[in-house]
Amino acid sequence: MTDAHAAPHIAEQAGTLLLGGDLPVHRLGFGAMRIIGEGVWGPPRDRDEALAVLRRAVELGIDFIDTADSYGPQISEQLIREALYPYPEGLVIGTKAGFVRTGPSQWHKLGRPEYLKQQAELSLRNLGVERIDLMQLHRIDPEVPLADQLGALVELQQEGKVRHIGLSEVSVDELSAARAVTPIASVQNQYAPSFRQSEDVLEQCEKDGTAFLPWAPVGRGEMASAESPLAAIAAEHGVSPVQLALSWLLHRSPVMLPIPGTSRVAHLEENTAAAAVRLSEAEVDRISQLLS
């Protein structure tokens, strides 16, 4: 199995993309949703381990961290600051707004402009930054015109508080409508080797040179189980099925920026070691067909 312990900065082997055309990031990031409590609510069960995960991510060469105001709420952003501030040069942090939380596993869309701007101000404070590198609309609120939701983020951009604007869980048509309002630097949709419903969005992002951030990039745990459909091919490479799934994503598209998350250092190291796994075109096709 690939050993991340022996390879500091191993994330660099995933290659680089330019987020928003001007922020170079390695194509294997870290999703900071799972460093908090059950149901994405409340403090982490093991605070020291959560902080250690964030610090180890940077040691491994990860220079893009994805979070959201709703993770905790606010706790994920606060942990990132506690673990990493003052931030190392080149670290890019993306956050999101557009959900209200009322309890564990409870999510309610809210895209009123004043709410989005309020949450962005909270994120600036929680992260300890003057400008958010990537501000993503967490979900489009069907009760509020899209132009108004994005308009709030554009205003923040004009005020120098947001650098780039991204979207999450959108269709090709919604992406097109958003582009009519403002440039879009990234799209974050659920996507994994075993869950490819956003294939058309990925292809559009590839045409436009837009970063595509797959969340739940190894599915809902099915890739990691002993019965994983990737177990045999992974064994051929001497890697885990999770590493193979992440490697497949990296080979699938040059705009792909997987953001696997975990609350444990050991899992982080396993995930990040996927940056060093090399697949032939035939192997990529074989995995695609196996999981189609």
C-alpha positions as CSV (number, residue, x, y, z in Angstrom):
1,M,0.0,0.0,0.0
2,T,1.2,3.5,-0.8
3,D,2.7,5.0,2.4
4,A,2.1,8.7,3.0
5,H,4.3,8.7,6.1
6,A,7.4,8.5,3.8
7,A,6.3,11.3,1.5
8,P,5.9,14.8,2.8
9,H,4.2,17.1,0.3
10,I,2.8,14.0,-1.5
11,A,-0.3,16.0,-2.5
12,E,1.9,17.9,-5.0
13,Q,1.9,14.7,-7.1
14,A,-1.7,15.2,-7.9
15,G,-0.7,18.1,-10.1
16,T,-2.0,21.7,-10.0
17,L,-4.9,23.7,-11.3
18,L,-5.5,27.5,-11.3
19,L,-8.6,28.2,-9.2
20,G,-10.4,31.2,-10.7
21,G,-7.5,31.6,-13.1
22,D,-5.0,32.9,-10.5
23,L,-4.8,30.7,-7.4
24,P,-2.6,27.6,-8.0
25,V,-3.7,24.7,-5.8
26,H,-2.8,21.0,-5.8
27,R,-5.6,18.9,-7.2
28,L,-6.1,17.0,-4.0
29,G,-7.7,19.1,-1.3
30,F,-9.2,18.5,2.1
31,G,-12.9,18.8,3.0
32,A,-13.4,20.1,6.6
33,M,-16.9,18.9,7.2
34,R,-16.0,15.8,9.2
35,I,-13.7,17.4,11.7
36,I,-16.7,18.4,13.8
37,G,-19.5,16.5,15.7
38,E,-22.0,13.9,14.7
39,G,-24.6,15.2,12.1
40,V,-22.1,18.0,11.2
41,W,-23.2,19.6,14.5
42,G,-21.3,20.7,17.6
43,P,-17.7,20.3,18.6
44,P,-15.5,17.3,17.5
45,R,-15.4,14.2,19.7
46,D,-11.6,14.5,19.7
47,R,-10.5,18.2,19.4
48,D,-6.8,17.4,19.5
49,E,-7.2,14.9,16.6
50,A,-9.2,17.4,14.6
51,L,-6.5,20.0,14.9
52,A,-3.8,17.4,14.2
53,V,-5.7,16.4,10.9
54,L,-5.6,20.0,9.7
55,R,-1.9,20.5,10.5
56,R,-1.0,17.2,8.9
57,A,-2.9,18.1,5.8
58,V,-0.7,21.1,5.2
59,E,2.4,19.0,6.0
60,L,1.3,16.6,3.2
61,G,1.2,19.4,0.7
62,I,-2.5,20.0,0.7
63,D,-3.0,23.7,0.0
64,F,-6.8,23.9,-0.6
65,I,-9.2,23.4,2.3
66,D,-13.0,23.5,1.8
67,T,-15.3,24.4,4.7
68,A,-18.7,26.2,5.3
69,D,-20.3,28.4,7.8
70,S,-22.9,25.7,8.4
71,Y,-20.3,23.1,9.5
72,G,-20.8,23.2,13.2
73,P,-22.2,25.8,12.7
74,Q,-19.0,27.9,12.5
75,I,-16.9,25.4,14.4
76,S,-15.1,24.0,11.3
77,E,-13.9,27.5,10.3
78,Q,-12.9,28.2,13.9
79,L,-10.9,25.0,14.1
80,I,-9.1,25.8,10.8
81,R,-8.0,29.1,12.3
82,E,-6.9,27.6,15.6
83,A,-4.9,24.9,13.8
84,L,-3.3,26.9,11.0
85,Y,-3.3,30.6,11.7
86,P,-1.1,32.4,10.7
87,Y,-1.8,30.6,7.5
88,P,1.1,29.3,5.4
89,E,1.8,31.1,2.2
90,G,-0.2,29.6,-0.7
91,L,-2.9,28.0,1.5
92,V,-6.3,28.6,-0.2
93,I,-9.5,28.3,1.9
94,G,-12.9,28.0,0.4
95,T,-16.1,28.4,2.4
96,K,-19.8,28.5,1.8
97,A,-23.1,30.2,2.8
98,G,-26.7,29.4,2.0
99,F,-27.9,27.0,4.7
100,V,-29.5,27.6,8.1
101,R,-28.9,24.8,10.7
102,T,-31.5,24.0,13.3
103,G,-29.9,20.8,14.7
104,P,-27.8,17.7,13.8
105,S,-28.4,16.6,10.2
106,Q,-30.9,19.4,9.7
107,W,-30.3,21.8,6.7
108,H,-32.5,24.6,5.4
109,K,-31.7,26.6,2.3
110,L,-31.6,30.4,2.9
111,G,-30.4,32.6,0.1
112,R,-31.6,36.0,1.2
113,P,-28.9,38.5,0.2
114,E,-28.7,40.1,3.7
115,Y,-28.3,36.6,5.2
116,L,-25.5,35.6,2.8
117,K,-23.6,38.8,3.5
118,Q,-24.1,38.4,7.2
119,Q,-22.7,34.8,7.0
120,A,-19.7,35.9,4.9
121,E,-18.9,38.5,7.6
122,L,-19.0,35.8,10.2
123,S,-16.7,33.6,8.1
124,L,-14.2,36.4,7.7
125,R,-14.1,36.7,11.5
126,N,-14.0,33.0,12.2
127,L,-11.2,32.3,9.7
128,G,-9.3,35.4,10.7
129,V,-8.9,36.7,7.1
130,E,-9.7,40.0,5.4
131,R,-10.7,38.3,2.1
132,I,-12.3,34.9,1.5
133,D,-10.4,33.1,-1.4
134,L,-13.5,31.2,-2.6
135,M,-17.0,32.0,-1.5
136,Q,-19.5,29.3,-2.6
137,L,-23.3,29.6,-2.7
138,H,-24.0,26.4,-0.7
139,R,-27.3,25.8,-2.4
140,I,-29.5,27.9,-4.7
141,D,-32.6,29.0,-2.7
142,P,-35.6,28.5,-4.9
143,E,-37.5,31.2,-3.0
144,V,-35.0,33.9,-3.9
145,P,-34.0,35.0,-7.5
146,L,-30.6,33.6,-8.3
147,A,-29.4,37.0,-9.5
148,D,-30.1,38.4,-6.0
149,Q,-28.2,35.6,-4.3
150,L,-25.2,35.9,-6.5
151,G,-25.5,39.7,-6.4
152,A,-24.8,39.6,-2.7
153,L,-21.6,37.7,-3.3
154,V,-20.7,40.1,-6.1
155,E,-21.1,43.0,-3.7
156,L,-18.8,41.3,-1.2
157,Q,-16.3,40.8,-4.1
158,Q,-16.5,44.5,-5.0
159,E,-15.9,45.4,-1.3
160,G,-12.7,43.3,-1.4
161,K,-14.1,40.7,1.0
162,V,-14.4,37.8,-1.5
163,R,-11.9,36.9,-4.2
164,H,-13.7,34.2,-6.2
165,I,-17.3,33.0,-6.4
166,G,-18.3,29.3,-6.6
167,L,-21.5,27.2,-6.7
168,S,-22.6,23.9,-5.1
169,E,-25.1,21.3,-6.3
170,V,-26.1,22.9,-9.6
171,S,-27.2,21.7,-13.0
172,V,-25.7,22.8,-16.3
173,D,-28.6,25.2,-16.8
174,E,-28.1,26.7,-13.4
175,L,-24.4,27.1,-14.0
176,S,-25.2,28.9,-17.3
177,A,-27.7,31.2,-15.6
178,A,-25.1,32.0,-12.9
179,R,-22.4,32.8,-15.4
180,A,-24.8,35.4,-16.9
181,V,-24.5,37.2,-13.6
182,T,-20.9,36.8,-12.6
183,P,-17.8,34.6,-13.4
184,I,-17.9,31.3,-11.6
185,A,-14.6,29.9,-10.4
186,S,-15.8,26.5,-9.1
187,V,-18.6,24.0,-8.9
188,Q,-19.0,21.6,-6.0
189,N,-21.4,18.7,-6.8
190,Q,-21.7,15.2,-5.4
191,Y,-19.6,13.0,-7.6
192,A,-17.7,9.7,-7.2
193,P,-16.6,6.8,-9.4
194,S,-19.9,5.1,-8.3
195,F,-22.0,8.2,-8.4
196,R,-21.7,10.1,-11.7
197,Q,-25.0,12.0,-12.1
198,S,-23.2,15.2,-12.6
199,E,-21.2,14.0,-15.6
200,D,-22.7,16.8,-17.8
201,V,-21.7,19.5,-15.2
202,L,-18.2,18.1,-15.0
203,E,-17.9,18.2,-18.8
204,Q,-19.2,21.8,-18.9
205,C,-16.6,22.7,-16.2
206,E,-13.9,21.1,-18.3
207,K,-14.9,23.1,-21.4
208,D,-14.9,26.3,-19.4
209,G,-11.7,25.6,-17.3
210,T,-13.8,25.8,-14.1
211,A,-12.6,23.8,-11.1
212,F,-14.9,20.9,-10.2
213,L,-14.9,19.9,-6.6
214,P,-16.5,16.4,-6.1
215,W,-17.9,16.1,-2.6
216,A,-18.3,12.5,-1.1
217,P,-15.6,11.6,-3.7
218,V,-15.4,8.0,-2.6
219,G,-19.1,7.6,-2.3
220,R,-20.9,6.8,1.0
221,G,-18.4,4.3,2.2
222,E,-19.0,1.6,-0.3
223,M,-15.6,2.1,-1.9
224,A,-13.8,1.4,1.5
225,S,-15.6,-1.8,2.4
226,A,-14.2,-5.3,2.1
227,E,-16.8,-5.9,-0.7
228,S,-15.6,-2.8,-2.6
229,P,-15.9,-3.4,-6.4
230,L,-12.5,-1.9,-6.7
231,A,-10.8,-4.3,-4.3
232,A,-9.3,-6.6,-7.0
233,I,-7.8,-3.7,-9.1
234,A,-6.6,-2.0,-6.0
235,A,-4.8,-5.1,-4.9
236,E,-3.0,-5.2,-8.3
237,H,-1.6,-1.8,-7.6
238,G,-0.9,-2.5,-3.9
239,V,-3.2,0.3,-2.8
240,S,-6.5,0.6,-1.0
241,P,-9.8,0.8,-2.9
242,V,-10.3,4.4,-1.5
243,Q,-6.9,5.4,-2.9
244,L,-7.8,3.8,-6.3
245,A,-11.1,5.7,-6.3
246,L,-9.4,9.0,-5.6
247,S,-6.8,8.3,-8.3
248,W,-9.5,7.6,-10.8
249,L,-11.0,11.0,-10.1
250,L,-7.7,12.7,-10.6
251,H,-7.2,10.9,-13.9
252,R,-10.8,11.6,-15.0
253,S,-10.4,15.3,-15.6
254,P,-7.8,18.0,-15.3
255,V,-10.3,20.3,-13.6
256,M,-11.1,17.7,-10.9
257,L,-10.2,18.8,-7.4
258,P,-11.3,16.0,-4.9
259,I,-11.8,17.1,-1.3
260,P,-12.0,13.9,0.8
261,G,-12.7,14.6,4.4
262,T,-11.9,12.7,7.6
263,S,-11.5,13.2,11.3
264,R,-8.5,11.0,11.7
265,V,-4.9,11.5,10.7
266,A,-4.4,7.9,9.5
267,H,-7.3,8.2,7.1
268,L,-6.0,11.6,5.9
269,E,-2.6,10.0,5.1
270,E,-4.3,7.1,3.3
271,N,-6.4,9.5,1.2
272,T,-3.5,11.9,0.3
273,A,-1.3,9.0,-0.8
274,A,-3.7,8.6,-3.7
275,A,-1.9,11.5,-5.4
276,A,1.0,9.2,-6.1
277,V,-1.1,6.4,-7.7
278,R,-0.7,6.2,-11.5
279,L,-3.3,4.6,-13.8
280,S,-3.1,3.9,-17.5
281,E,-5.9,5.1,-19.8
282,A,-7.0,1.4,-20.1
283,E,-7.2,1.1,-16.3
284,V,-9.3,4.3,-16.0
285,D,-11.7,2.9,-18.6
286,R,-11.8,-0.4,-16.9
287,I,-12.8,1.2,-13.6
288,S,-15.4,3.4,-15.3
289,Q,-17.0,0.4,-16.9
290,L,-16.9,-1.6,-13.7
291,L,-18.8,1.1,-11.8
292,S,-21.1,2.3,-14.5
